[in-house]
Amino acid sequence: MRNHAMTPDRLPLPMRFVASFSLLGPLFVLAPFAEAADPSEGLFDLDSLKVKITPTLPYAEIRHGGEEVLLMRHQDPGHTIEAPYQKTARPCPPYCVQPMQIAPGVETIGEVETIDYLKRAEEAPREVMVIDSRTTEWVQRGTIPGSVNIPYTRLDPAYAAPNEIAEILQLEFGAVAADGLWDFANVKTLVFFCNGAWCGQSPTNIKALLGLGYPAHKLKWYRGGLQDWEQLGLTTVAPAADPES
C-alpha cells in the first residue's frame, strides 16, 4: 500500500503544496501548488483512491519545474470549485463562448487526452508541447502540471513583432525558415489551452499559427481549459520557472 501525506489546503499561497511521489525511490517530495482543488489533507492510499481520473488511470506522475508532480483529482467528494472559476457569467464580448471546433483539422480534446499529451511531452519534448496561452496574472493562480506558459500576446501579430514570433517558431516549435518561407515538416504537436470555453487566448494563438501555415493536424485544443480542469478537481501547480524543466 502506497500512502501519501498532504499538507493543509488553507495555507497562504506561498506555503501551499501538493505532495508528489518520487519515481527515484520511496521518497515523498513537495512540489509547488497554487489555487487548485487539491487532494484532501491527511493520508491516503495511492493504490485505492476513491476519486480516480478514469477507472484505469487513478493518477498520473508529471514532471514540472524539475519535480515529479502527482496529478490527481481531489479526494473529498464534497469539495467545490474555487475562485475564480466558480463564476458562470462574464461579459461577452470579450468572454464569449467558443465553438467546439476552432478550425478545420484542429482536434478538440478533453482532460484524458490532455493528460496523455502531457506524458508524451515528458517522454518526447522535441515532439510534443502543452502550452498555457494565458497571461502572467492568470498563470500565477495555477497551471496544469507539465505545461509551458507562452502568453498568447507573444504569438499574436496584434501584439508581437514578426521577428519575435519567428523566434518562437524556430526555437520552441521546431520550424525552419528557408528562402522567406516556413518549413513545418518536423514541427512539434502543440496542445493549447487557456481559461475555458469562454476564453479566446488559445484560439487566437491557434488561428495565428494556421495563418502562418502551421499544419492543422499538429495543433490540438483543450477547450475546457482551467475552468473544466478545476471543476474536475485536478491538480494545478505554480508555473515552472524554466520552460525547459
C-alpha positions, 0 to 999 in steps of 0.5 A, spaced: 500 500 500 502 506 497 500 512 502 501 519 501 501 525 506 498 532 504 499 538 507 493 543 509 489 546 503 488 553 507 495 555 507 497 562 504 499 561 497 506 561 498 506 555 503 501 551 499 503 544 496 501 538 493 505 532 495 508 528 489 511 521 489 518 520 487 519 515 481 527 515 484 525 511 490 520 511 496 521 518 497 515 523 498 517 530 495 513 537 495 512 540 489 509 547 488 501 548 488 497 554 487 489 555 487 487 548 485 482 543 488 487 539 491 487 532 494 484 532 501 489 533 507 491 527 511 493 520 508 491 516 503 492 510 499 495 511 492 493 504 490 485 505 492 483 512 491 476 513 491 476 519 486 480 516 480 481 520 473 478 514 469 477 507 472 484 505 469 488 511 470 487 513 478 493 518 477 498 520 473 506 522 475 508 529 471 514 532 471 514 540 472 519 545 474 524 539 475 519 535 480 515 529 479 508 532 480 502 527 482 496 529 478 490 527 481 483 529 482 481 531 489 479 526 494 473 529 498 467 528 494 464 534 497 469 539 495 467 545 490 470 549 485 474 555 487 475 562 485 475 564 480 472 559 476 466 558 480 463 564 476 458 562 470 457 569 467 462 574 464 461 579 459 461 577 452 464 580 448 470 579 450 468 572 454 464 569 449 463 562 448 467 558 443 465 553 438 467 546 439 471 546 433 476 552 432 478 550 425 478 545 420 483 539 422 484 542 429 482 536 434 478 538 440 480 534 446 478 533 453 482 532 460 484 524 458 487 526 452 490 532 455 493 528 460 496 523 455 499 529 451 502 531 457 506 524 458 508 524 451 511 531 452 515 528 458 517 522 454 518 526 447 519 534 448 522 535 441 515 532 439 510 534 443 508 541 447 502 543 452 502 550 452 498 555 457 496 561 452 494 565 458 497 571 461 502 572 467 496 574 472 492 568 470 498 563 470 500 565 477 493 562 480 495 555 477 497 551 471 496 544 469 502 540 471 507 539 465 505 545 461 509 551 458 506 558 459 507 562 452 502 568 453 498 568 447 500 576 446 507 573 444 504 569 438 499 574 436 501 579 430 496 584 434 501 584 439 508 581 437 513 583 432 514 578 426 521 577 428 519 575 435 514 570 433 519 567 428 523 566 434 518 562 437 517 558 431 524 556 430 526 555 437 520 552 441 516 549 435 521 546 431 520 550 424 525 552 419 525 558 415 528 557 408 528 562 402 522 567 406 518 561 407 516 556 413 518 549 413 513 545 418 515 538 416 518 536 423 514 541 427 512 539 434 504 537 436 502 543 440 496 542 445 493 549 447 489 551 452 487 557 456 481 559 461 475 555 458 470 555 453 469 562 454 476 564 453 479 566 446 487 566 448 488 559 445 484 560 439 487 566 437 494 563 438 491 557 434 488 561 428 495 565 428 499 559 427 494 556 421 495 563 418 502 562 418 501 555 415 502 551 421 499 544 419 492 543 422 493 536 424 499 538 429 495 543 433 490 540 438 485 544 443 483 543 450 477 547 450 475 546 457 481 549 459 482 551 467 475 552 468 473 544 466 480 542 469 478 545 476 471 543 476 474 536 475 478 537 481 485 536 478 491 538 480 494 545 478 501 547 480 505 554 480 508 555 473 515 552 472 520 557 472 524 554 466 520 552 460 525 547 459 524 543 466 
